[in-house]
Amino acid sequence: MYAKSNSLETVQEVVVRIRRSGGQVGRIHSDQDKNFLAIPFRKWILDQCIWQSTTAGDEPQSNGLAEVGVGKYKSRARTLLASSPALDESFWPYAVRHLDTLQAKQHSNLVKPSPVDKLAFGQRVYCKQRSHKNKIRGFNPIAELSVFLGRD
């Protein structure tokens, strides 16, 4: 999914998502990681008229709410992966992205309803093969067994 070096792009994506849903971003609070204190990151924050604040160095307790949120996401992602025997820990990014989609759907109007909302993460489903895979017609199957990994 995202590497730590992609901090600026990730924050930009989150800010755009918040603004698209009608919210405002007036402050970004982070730890004192070098990615959050880098010149390009700070310049973009200033260009967006966002105030940046940081925690005291090496004290995760000072950012308790964020730590609780991260802990809940990790716990829910572990639960999703454990409840689907077909998936191992290599599917961790998909579980976190699925949780993010569920969160966005619940708290904003950015994610529109879809028939796939009724599917559970890790559920086995049949998907129609793409036409370029199905060049030879006849009695060949037109669907293949897949695993639902969430929405984009």
Secondary structure, 3 states (H helix, E strand, C coil): CCCHHHHHHHHHHHHHHHHHCCCCCCEEEECCCHHHHCHHHHHHHHHCCCEEEECCCCCHHHHHHHHHHHHHHHHHHHHHHHCCCCCCHHHHHHHHHHHHHHHHHHHCCCCCCCHHHHCCCCCEEEEECCHHHCCCCCCCCCEEEEECCCCC
